[in-house]
Amino acid sequence: MKSATPPNGHLQQHPAPEREFTMRFTSTPRGARLARRLVSRRLNDWGHPYATTVNETLTLIAAELTANAVRHGHVPGRDFYVQLTLVEGTFRIEVTDTRAEKQPPAASASATASLSESGRGLLLVAALADDWGVSPREAAPGKTVWAELHTRTKGHPLTHRVAPEPTDVDLLLATSSLLRDALGSRPEDASHEGRRP
């Protein structure tokens, strides 16, 4: 039996995770919704119930990263991967797609001030996460977009992050809503989630 290579194509340099969830999803809106739901469920199973800040924050980050993987990282016939780990009080979510030439914009003041269609999901990720970035896959084409959230014991987020201004929060929530609507969430999809036609 062959050993599995992580989807980002390189061995991880940090300590072994206390908890880990990795799965491959079809590069479709349905795959993105399923990934988001499974991240939320896994966090619930790990002791961070659905209504907690940790679960809601990481689920929203997962929603944005997987939507970007489908919208901007899609290569026909190729899937994307999601990896969620918990290491020493830090949750890390990684979304790996197979499109290397389309890189997300770097976080900057100009990106934050921009109201363009592109990049608003990453503005939300930057506001919610303690850290985020992009790394290339070393053994295969593609990239991994990752975000980290540091927590205290019992799942309470650290408070050292700078809270966005109220107007920024309004923009982020509106953007999140627009992105979910743009993915074409339909009531009839929910009953078929996870099954192929």
Number of C-alpha atoms within 10 A of each C-alpha: 3 4 5 6 10 15 26 26 17 13 10 9 6 7 8 12 15 10 14 16 15 15 14 17 19 19 23 18 19 24 20 26 22 19 27 22 15 17 24 24 16 18 23 16 11 12 12 19 17 16 11 14 14 22 21 16 18 25 22 20 27 29 24 23 26 31 27 22 27 22 16 15 25 19 16 9 7 14 19 27 22 27 21 23 19 21 15 15 17 17 22 21 27 26 27 29 30 24 21 15 10 12 16 16 12 13 15 11 8 9 16 16 11 13 11 8 8 14 18 22 23 24 21 22 27 19 20 22 19 20 15 20 17 17 15 20 20 13 12 14 14 23 27 27 23 23 24 23 21 22 18 12 9 9 17 14 18 12 11 8 13 9 11 13 9 9 8 16 14 12 16 21 13 12 18 19 11 12 17 15 11 12 16 11 13 9 8 8 13 12 8 11 13 15 8 6 4
